[in-house]
Amino acid sequence: MMRQGPNNLITDVAGLLVGNAEDHQLKSGVTAVLCDPPATAAVQVLGGAPGTRETELLAPHNTVQTVDAVVLSGGSAFGLDAASGVQAALREMGRGFAVGPHRVPIVPAAILFDLANGGDKDWGRFSPYRDLGYEAVRAAAATFRTGSAGAGTGALTATFKGGLGSASAVLANGVTIGALVAVNALGSATIGETRHFWAAPFELGDEFGGLGLPVPWPKDAAVPRFKFRERQAAATNTTIAIIATDAILTKAEAKRLAIAAHDGFSRALWPSHTPLDGDLVFTLSTGASGKALLLEDFIDLSAAAAATMARAIARGVHDAAAAANDVKSCWSTP
C-alpha cells in the first residue's frame, strides 16, 4: 500500500527543489531540479529521437557518482542551452564537482520538441534557453506549478495539450518516491475519444479528475492516436521525466529504477517509446531516508516508480491551461 506525499510533488523527496521558468509568447520553458546535497543519478532512454546533455557520465561504470541538478527543457536542440544557465547559477552558489581549486556543476539535461506549437520562435541570434535555465534555478522551491509551466509550457499530445506533471507516494516502509515529467507525447494520455486517462487504475483520490475507466469500453480504444501524421512533422514529440527517491541507491540500482519507471510511460501513454519520441527517464537518489533496500523492497519501489510516473503523466495533461494561439485544446476545456 502507498499514499500520496504531503504535496503530491517530486519535492516530497527530501533534498530536492524544483524551479520553473517560461515564456508564454514563446510557448516554451525550462524546469530545473536541484539536488542538495548532490544525488546519485542514472538515465534510461527508450525513445528513438532523444536530445540530451551529460548523460554518458551517468553510466554505472563512469567516475562521477552524483549530480547537482537535472534539467528538462523545451526548444528541441536549442533547449540544451538551458543547462548552461543552470550551471552558471550553481557556480555562483559555489556548487559543483571539485577538480583541484575549481568546481564544475554537473547538470545532465534532456529536451523536447515544442517548436511547432503556435509560439513565437523568432528569438534572433541566440535562443532564450540559457537565461530561462538561470531563472529556473533562482525560482527553485519546494512547491511549484504544474501543467502549462516550465518545460511543459508548450507541450502537446495527440488529443490534448500536454504539460508538466508531478506526483509522489510514500511506501509502507516509509520510503518516498516522486516523479516529474514534461508530457509532449506523439501518442495520447486519454482513451480513444474519451477524457478518461489510461493511468486511471493508479489514480490516488481524484488527482486527475477521478473519472476512472470508461464504461462501456470504447471500441476504438486500441487504435493508436498520433499527434501528427505528416512526414514533415517528424520529431515533434518526446516525454522526458525524472523519478526520484530518498532511498539509498547505487548508480546501478538507479539505472534499474529508471527502466522500471518507463513502465509508467507504457501505462499512461498509447503509444509510447516510438521512433519519433525521445522518451527518457532520469533517476535521482538523495538517500535522505537513510534506508538501503533489500531485494523485495526494491521490487516494491520499482512498481511504485511505474505507478507514480503514470500518475504524473496524467496530471501533466490534466493541469494544462489554455493560452493564446494554442493548436490543441486542454483536457479541462475540450
C-alpha positions in Angstrom: 0.0 0.0 0.0 1.1 3.5 -0.6 -0.3 7.0 -0.2 0.3 10.4 -1.7 3.2 12.5 -0.3 2.3 15.8 1.5 2.3 17.9 -1.6 2.0 15.1 -4.2 5.1 16.6 -5.9 8.6 15.2 -6.6 9.9 17.6 -3.9 8.3 15.4 -1.3 11.6 13.5 -1.7 13.9 15.3 0.8 16.9 17.0 -0.8 15.1 18.2 -4.0 13.8 21.6 -5.1 12.2 22.5 -8.4 12.2 25.7 -10.3 10.3 26.7 -13.5 10.8 29.5 -16.0 8.8 30.0 -19.1 7.9 32.5 -21.8 4.2 32.3 -22.8 4.8 34.2 -26.1 7.5 31.7 -26.9 5.2 28.8 -25.6 8.2 27.1 -24.1 10.2 26.9 -20.9 12.6 25.2 -18.6 12.3 23.1 -15.4 15.3 22.6 -13.2 15.5 20.1 -10.3 18.2 21.0 -7.8 19.9 18.4 -5.6 21.2 19.5 -2.2 23.4 17.6 -1.4 24.2 16.1 -4.8 22.2 13.0 -5.7 23.2 9.6 -7.2 21.8 9.6 -10.7 21.2 7.4 -13.8 19.3 7.6 -17.0 17.4 5.3 -19.4 16.4 6.3 -22.9 13.8 4.2 -24.7 12.6 6.7 -27.4 14.1 6.8 -30.8 14.7 10.5 -31.0 16.4 11.8 -27.8 18.1 15.1 -27.2 20.4 15.1 -24.2 23.4 16.5 -22.4 25.8 14.8 -19.9 24.0 11.5 -20.0 27.1 9.3 -20.7 28.6 10.2 -17.3 25.6 8.6 -15.6 26.6 5.1 -16.7 27.4 3.0 -13.6 31.0 2.4 -14.8 31.8 6.1 -15.1 33.6 8.2 -12.5 31.2 10.9 -11.4 28.7 9.5 -8.9 26.4 12.4 -8.2 24.8 15.3 -9.9 23.9 18.9 -8.8 20.8 19.3 -10.9 18.8 17.9 -13.8 17.2 20.0 -16.5 14.1 19.4 -18.6 13.6 21.9 -21.4 11.5 22.7 -24.4 13.1 24.1 -27.5 14.4 21.0 -29.2 18.3 21.1 -29.5 18.2 24.8 -28.8 16.9 23.9 -25.3 20.1 22.2 -24.4 21.5 25.7 -23.7 19.3 25.7 -20.6 21.8 23.5 -18.8 24.4 26.2 -19.2 22.2 28.7 -17.5 21.6 26.3 -14.6 25.3 25.6 -14.4 26.0 29.3 -14.2 23.6 29.8 -11.3 25.0 26.8 -9.4 28.6 28.1 -10.0 27.6 31.4 -8.4 26.4 29.3 -5.4 29.7 27.5 -5.1 28.2 24.2 -6.1 29.9 21.6 -8.3 32.3 18.6 -8.6 35.6 19.6 -7.1 38.6 19.5 -9.6 41.5 21.0 -7.8 40.6 24.6 -6.9 37.7 24.6 -9.4 34.1 23.5 -9.1 32.2 22.1 -12.1 28.4 21.8 -11.6 27.2 18.5 -13.0 23.9 19.2 -14.9 22.5 16.5 -17.2 19.7 17.6 -19.4 17.0 16.4 -21.8 14.9 18.4 -24.3 11.5 18.0 -26.0 10.4 19.4 -29.4 7.9 22.3 -29.0 8.9 24.5 -31.9 5.7 23.9 -33.9 3.2 24.7 -31.2 2.0 28.2 -32.2 4.6 30.2 -30.2 6.8 32.9 -31.5 10.2 31.3 -32.0 11.8 34.3 -33.8 14.3 34.9 -31.0 17.1 36.3 -33.0 20.8 35.2 -32.9 20.8 33.4 -29.6 18.0 31.3 -28.1 16.5 32.3 -24.7 17.0 29.0 -23.0 20.3 29.7 -21.2 18.6 32.7 -19.5 15.5 30.6 -18.8 17.7 27.9 -17.1 19.3 30.5 -14.9 15.8 31.9 -13.9 14.6 28.4 -13.2 17.3 27.9 -10.6 16.5 31.2 -9.0 12.8 30.2 -8.7 13.6 26.8 -7.2 11.3 25.9 -4.2 9.6 23.0 -2.5 6.3 23.8 -4.3 5.9 24.7 -8.0 3.3 25.0 -10.8 2.3 22.1 -12.9 0.5 22.0 -16.3 1.5 24.8 -18.6 4.6 25.7 -16.8 8.3 25.2 -17.1 9.3 22.6 -19.7 5.6 21.7 -20.1 4.5 25.2 -21.2 4.2 24.4 -24.9 3.8 20.6 -24.7 1.3 18.7 -26.8 -0.1 15.2 -27.1 -2.2 13.5 -29.8 -5.5 14.6 -28.2 -5.0 17.4 -25.8 -2.3 19.9 -24.6 0.4 18.3 -22.7 2.1 19.8 -19.7 4.4 19.4 -16.6 3.2 16.8 -14.2 4.3 15.6 -10.8 3.2 13.0 -8.3 4.6 11.3 -5.2 4.0 8.3 -2.9 5.1 7.1 0.5 5.5 3.4 0.7 4.7 1.2 3.7 8.4 1.1 4.7 8.4 4.9 4.8 10.5 5.4 1.6 9.2 8.3 -0.6 9.2 8.2 -4.4 8.4 11.1 -6.7 8.0 11.8 -10.4 8.3 14.8 -12.6 7.5 14.7 -16.3 7.1 17.0 -19.3 4.4 15.3 -21.4 4.9 16.0 -25.1 4.0 12.6 -26.5 3.4 11.5 -30.0 0.6 9.4 -28.6 -2.3 10.1 -26.2 -2.8 10.1 -22.5 -6.5 9.5 -22.8 -8.5 6.5 -24.0 -10.0 6.7 -27.5 -12.0 9.8 -28.0 -12.9 10.0 -24.2 -11.5 12.2 -21.5 -10.6 9.1 -19.4 -6.9 8.6 -18.7 -5.0 5.4 -19.4 -3.4 5.9 -16.0 -6.8 5.7 -14.2 -6.1 2.4 -12.3 -3.2 4.1 -10.5 -5.0 7.3 -9.5 -4.9 8.2 -5.8 -8.1 10.2 -4.9 -9.2 12.4 -7.8 -5.8 13.9 -8.6 -6.5 13.9 -12.3 -10.3 14.1 -12.4 -11.4 10.9 -10.8 -13.2 9.6 -13.9 -11.9 6.1 -13.7 -12.0 3.9 -16.7 -14.7 4.4 -19.4 -17.9 2.2 -19.3 -18.6 0.8 -21.8 -15.1 0.4 -23.1 -14.6 2.3 -26.3 -14.5 0.1 -29.4 -11.7 2.3 -30.8 -9.6 2.4 -27.6 -6.8 0.2 -29.0 -6.5 2.4 -32.2 -3.2 4.4 -31.8 -3.7 8.2 -32.0 -0.8 10.2 -33.2 -0.1 13.9 -32.7 0.9 14.3 -36.4 0.9 12.0 -39.4 2.6 14.4 -41.8 6.2 13.5 -42.6 7.4 17.0 -42.2 6.2 17.0 -38.6 8.5 14.1 -37.5 10.5 14.6 -34.3 7.8 16.9 -32.8 7.4 14.8 -29.7 9.1 13.4 -26.6 8.2 12.8 -23.0 11.1 13.5 -20.6 10.9 12.7 -16.9 12.7 12.2 -13.5 11.9 9.5 -11.0 13.4 10.3 -7.5 13.6 8.6 -4.2 15.0 9.2 -0.7 16.2 5.5 -0.5 19.9 4.9 -0.8 20.7 3.5 -4.3 23.8 2.7 -6.2 24.2 4.0 -9.7 23.3 0.5 -11.0 20.2 0.4 -8.9 19.3 3.9 -10.0 19.6 2.7 -13.6 17.3 -0.2 -12.9 14.7 2.2 -11.3 14.8 4.4 -14.4 14.0 1.3 -16.5 11.1 0.4 -14.2 9.7 4.0 -14.4 9.4 3.7 -18.1 6.6 1.2 -17.5 4.7 4.2 -16.3 5.0 5.7 -19.8 3.6 2.5 -21.2 0.7 2.5 -18.7 -0.2 6.2 -19.3 0.5 6.9 -23.0 -0.6 5.0 -26.1 1.6 4.5 -28.0 4.8 5.3 -26.2 8.6 4.8 -26.9 8.1 5.4 -30.7 10.8 6.2 -33.2 9.6 9.8 -33.1 9.6 10.2 -29.3 12.8 10.8 -27.3 11.3 9.2 -24.2 13.8 9.4 -21.4 13.8 8.9 -17.6 16.5 10.2 -15.2 16.7 8.7 -11.7 17.8 10.7 -8.6 18.5 9.1 -5.3 19.0 11.5 -2.4 19.5 8.8 0.2 17.8 11.2 2.7 15.8 8.4 4.4 19.0 6.6 5.3 17.4 3.3 4.1 19.2 0.8 1.8 16.7 -1.7 0.3 16.5 -5.4 0.3 15.7 -7.1 -3.0 12.0 -7.4 -2.2 11.8 -3.8 -1.1 13.5 -2.7 -4.4 10.8 -4.6 -6.3 8.1 -2.7 -4.4 10.0 0.6 -5.2 10.2 -0.3 -8.9 6.4 -1.0 -9.1 5.8 2.3 -7.2 8.1 4.1 -9.7 5.9 2.9 -12.6 2.6 3.8 -10.9 3.9 7.2 -9.7 5.2 8.1 -13.2 1.8 7.1 -14.8 0.0 9.4 -12.3 2.4 12.3 -13.0 1.9 11.9 -16.8 -1.9 12.1 -16.3 -1.6 15.1 -14.0 0.5 17.0 -16.6 -2.2 16.7 -19.2 -5.0 17.3 -16.6 -3.4 20.5 -15.3 -2.6 22.2 -18.7 -4.2 25.7 -19.1 -5.5 27.4 -22.3 -3.4 30.2 -23.9 -3.5 32.3 -26.9 -2.6 30.7 -30.3 -3.0 27.1 -28.9 -3.0 24.4 -31.5 -4.7 21.9 -29.2 -7.4 22.2 -26.6 -6.9 21.5 -22.9 -8.3 18.5 -21.1 -10.2 20.9 -18.8 -11.7 22.7 -21.7 -12.0 20.2 -24.6 
